[in-house]
Amino acid sequence: GTVGAQKRVLRDILGQLRTIATHEGVIADDASLSLLAEAGDGSMRDALSIMDQAIASATLVNGKAHLVADQIRELMGSVPNDVFERLLEAISAGQTAAVITELNTLLNAGNSPAALARQFVRYLRNALMARIGGENTDLLQISADERARAGRSAMLFSEEDLTRFLQVMLRTFDELNYRQEQRFHLELGLVKLVHLQRLL
């Protein structure tokens, strides 16, 4: 199916990035290479482009570029996933104010609504896969720490809840692409998740 195909593409890209890193004498752990593979969204060329930028701005260790996850997140304009873990905890507890405050902090720090929505969709997808197959499932091509995080988030909700959340956020992400006032639409999308959880 589609998930299987996506998984194969990610795994292929991850393998190629690992080979390139070794060949170029670049020090990179699985967490940073997984982030690069995800950042490419299925495109090897995009993943390589971000990898080139990361190498150019990397710290040198014994003359070798050293890639770390935080530096790649910065290049991607993404935020650490513990933010999304906190958001889901607040949604699980029905705390609208906490959700909006967290989002407000992220937006005021200069993160774009579209980038946040994209990353949250990816995080929800990982939580759903962890709910379906457990945190060690082959459906997740992420580091051990991120698997554990996705597993914790997955346990807060049922498979049906996470599926509905993913549908709402995918629709929100689509709407951000062609609407003004992106911030308002992202806020509304997150408030909908809190209301969904309360209804359930």
Backbone torsions as a table, in degrees:
resi	resn	phi	psi	omega
1	GLY	NA	-173.6	-178.4
2	THR	-60.5	-43.8	-178.3
3	VAL	-61.1	-42.9	178.9
4	GLY	-61.1	-42.0	-179.9
5	ALA	-65.5	-43.8	179.1
6	GLN	-61.5	-41.4	-178.7
7	LYS	-62.4	-42.7	179.6
8	ARG	-64.1	-42.7	179.4
9	VAL	-60.3	-48.5	179.5
10	LEU	-59.2	-43.6	-178.3
11	ARG	-65.0	-40.8	178.1
12	ASP	-61.9	-46.5	-178.9
13	ILE	-62.9	-43.2	179.3
14	LEU	-60.3	-43.9	178.9
15	GLY	-61.5	-43.9	179.8
16	GLN	-65.6	-40.7	178.9
17	LEU	-63.2	-39.5	179.3
18	ARG	-62.8	-43.5	179.2
19	THR	-62.3	-45.0	-179.2
20	ILE	-63.5	-43.4	179.9
21	ALA	-58.5	-45.9	179.3
22	THR	-62.1	-45.9	-177.8
23	HIS	-63.0	-38.7	-177.1
24	GLU	-86.6	-2.3	-178.7
25	GLY	69.5	34.8	-179.9
26	VAL	-98.5	133.7	176.8
27	ILE	-88.0	118.9	-179.9
28	ALA	-148.2	129.0	177.9
29	ASP	-86.5	173.4	-177.5
30	ASP	-61.9	-34.6	-178.6
31	ALA	-61.7	-45.2	-178.4
32	SER	-71.6	-37.9	178.9
33	LEU	-67.7	-37.4	177.1
34	SER	-63.4	-40.9	177.5
35	LEU	-61.6	-42.5	178.5
36	LEU	-62.3	-43.6	179.9
37	ALA	-62.1	-44.0	179.1
38	GLU	-65.7	-39.1	-177.3
39	ALA	-61.5	-30.6	179.9
40	GLY	-71.0	-13.3	-178.2
41	ASP	47.2	46.4	176.5
42	GLY	89.7	-3.2	-179.7
43	SER	-109.5	117.9	179.2
44	MET	-62.3	-38.6	-178.2
45	ARG	-62.3	-43.1	179.1
46	ASP	-65.9	-41.9	179.4
47	ALA	-61.9	-41.6	179.5
48	LEU	-66.5	-38.0	179.8
49	SER	-61.5	-44.0	179.0
50	ILE	-69.5	-35.2	178.2
51	MET	-63.7	-41.8	177.6
52	ASP	-59.5	-44.6	178.4
53	GLN	-62.0	-41.5	-178.6
54	ALA	-64.0	-42.2	179.7
55	ILE	-63.7	-41.9	-178.1
56	ALA	-62.3	-32.0	-176.1
57	SER	-107.1	9.3	-175.3
58	ALA	-76.2	155.6	171.5
59	THR	-74.1	140.6	178.5
60	LEU	-93.2	132.7	175.3
61	VAL	-120.6	113.2	-174.3
62	ASN	51.9	41.4	177.0
63	GLY	80.3	-0.9	179.8
64	LYS	-108.3	138.9	177.2
65	ALA	-65.2	133.1	-178.3
66	HIS	-114.9	108.8	-178.4
67	LEU	-89.4	131.5	176.6
68	VAL	-125.8	151.4	-174.1
69	ALA	-55.8	-43.7	-177.3
70	ASP	-60.1	-39.6	-179.5
71	GLN	-65.9	-38.9	-179.6
72	ILE	-70.1	-38.1	176.2
73	ARG	-58.5	-41.0	-179.7
74	GLU	-61.9	-44.0	178.9
75	LEU	-63.9	-36.9	-179.9
76	MET	-77.0	-12.3	-175.2
77	GLY	70.2	27.9	-177.9
78	SER	-106.6	166.8	-176.7
79	VAL	-113.2	156.9	179.6
80	PRO	-60.2	145.3	-176.1
81	ASN	-68.0	-13.2	177.6
82	ASP	-64.4	-22.7	175.8
83	VAL	-63.4	-43.6	-178.1
84	PHE	-73.8	-29.5	174.6
85	GLU	-63.8	-43.8	178.8
86	ARG	-64.2	-41.1	179.0
87	LEU	-59.2	-45.0	-178.8
88	LEU	-67.9	-32.8	176.2
89	GLU	-64.6	-41.5	179.2
90	ALA	-67.8	-38.4	177.9
91	ILE	-64.0	-43.3	179.4
92	SER	-59.5	-35.7	-178.8
93	ALA	-87.4	-0.7	179.0
94	GLY	71.1	26.7	-175.6
95	GLN	-96.1	86.3	-178.5
96	THR	-59.3	-43.8	-176.4
97	ALA	-60.8	-41.8	-179.7
98	ALA	-64.9	-39.3	179.7
99	VAL	-62.7	-49.1	-177.4
100	ILE	-67.9	-37.0	178.1
101	THR	-63.0	-44.8	179.0
102	GLU	-60.7	-45.5	-179.9
103	LEU	-63.9	-41.8	179.4
104	ASN	-58.1	-44.0	178.4
105	THR	-60.2	-44.4	-178.4
106	LEU	-64.4	-44.6	-178.1
107	LEU	-68.8	-39.3	179.5
108	ASN	-67.9	-21.6	177.6
109	ALA	-81.3	-1.4	175.0
110	GLY	101.0	5.1	177.0
111	ASN	-74.1	139.8	-179.3
112	SER	-81.8	143.3	179.0
113	PRO	-55.4	-40.7	-178.0
114	ALA	-64.9	-42.5	179.7
115	ALA	-65.2	-40.6	178.6
116	LEU	-65.0	-43.0	-179.9
117	ALA	-62.7	-42.0	-179.3
118	ARG	-62.1	-44.7	-177.6
119	GLN	-69.2	-35.5	179.8
120	PHE	-68.3	-38.3	176.2
121	VAL	-58.9	-45.1	-179.6
122	ARG	-63.4	-40.8	-179.7
123	TYR	-65.7	-43.1	178.3
124	LEU	-62.1	-39.6	178.6
125	ARG	-60.6	-44.7	179.6
126	ASN	-64.3	-39.8	178.0
127	ALA	-63.6	-41.0	179.3
128	LEU	-63.7	-44.3	179.7
129	MET	-64.3	-36.8	177.4
130	ALA	-66.6	-34.5	178.8
131	ARG	-68.3	-39.7	-177.2
132	ILE	-74.3	-47.2	-170.9
133	GLY	-115.5	3.0	-175.7
134	GLY	83.8	159.2	-171.8
135	GLU	-68.6	-16.0	179.4
136	ASN	-94.8	9.6	-178.0
137	THR	-61.2	148.7	174.9
138	ASP	-67.8	-12.4	-180.0
139	LEU	-70.4	-13.0	180.0
140	LEU	-108.9	117.8	176.4
141	GLN	-106.0	63.9	-177.2
142	ILE	-136.2	168.6	-176.5
143	SER	-68.1	164.3	-178.6
144	ALA	-58.6	-41.1	179.1
145	ASP	-61.6	-43.3	-178.3
146	GLU	-70.8	-31.8	175.2
147	ARG	-61.8	-45.1	-179.3
148	ALA	-62.6	-40.4	179.6
149	ARG	-64.6	-47.2	179.1
150	ALA	-60.4	-37.8	178.4
151	GLY	-63.4	-42.0	179.1
152	ARG	-64.0	-44.4	-180.0
153	SER	-64.8	-39.1	-178.2
154	ALA	-60.4	-36.2	-176.1
155	MET	-71.2	-12.6	-180.0
156	LEU	-77.4	-19.4	-171.4
157	PHE	-136.8	165.1	173.8
158	SER	-85.4	167.4	176.8
159	GLU	-58.2	-39.6	-179.7
160	GLU	-64.9	-43.0	178.8
161	ASP	-56.9	-51.5	-175.5
162	LEU	-63.8	-35.1	177.5
163	THR	-64.1	-43.9	178.8
164	ARG	-64.3	-43.0	179.3
165	PHE	-58.7	-44.7	-178.4
166	LEU	-63.1	-40.7	178.1
167	GLN	-61.4	-45.3	-179.5
168	VAL	-62.2	-44.9	-176.6
169	MET	-72.5	-32.4	175.3
170	LEU	-65.3	-40.7	178.5
171	ARG	-65.9	-42.3	178.4
172	THR	-60.4	-45.2	-179.7
173	PHE	-60.7	-42.8	177.8
174	ASP	-60.7	-43.4	-177.4
175	GLU	-65.4	-34.5	-179.3
176	LEU	-62.5	-28.3	-175.5
177	ASN	-70.5	-23.5	-177.3
178	TYR	-131.2	16.9	179.7
179	ARG	-120.9	152.1	172.7
180	GLN	-75.8	173.5	176.3
181	GLU	52.2	54.3	-177.8
182	GLN	-56.1	-39.1	-178.1
183	ARG	-55.8	-46.8	-177.1
184	PHE	-61.8	-40.2	-178.0
185	HIS	-68.1	-36.3	178.1
186	LEU	-69.0	-41.9	176.9
187	GLU	-58.8	-45.3	-179.0
188	LEU	-62.3	-42.1	178.9
189	GLY	-58.9	-43.3	-179.0
190	LEU	-70.5	-37.6	177.6
191	VAL	-64.2	-37.5	177.5
192	LYS	-58.9	-38.2	179.7
193	LEU	-64.0	-40.0	178.2
194	VAL	-62.9	-45.0	-178.3
195	HIS	-65.1	-40.4	176.3
196	LEU	-57.0	-46.9	-178.3
197	GLN	-62.6	-40.6	179.4
198	ARG	-65.1	-41.4	-179.9
199	LEU	-63.1	-39.2	-178.3
200	LEU	-69.5	NA	NA
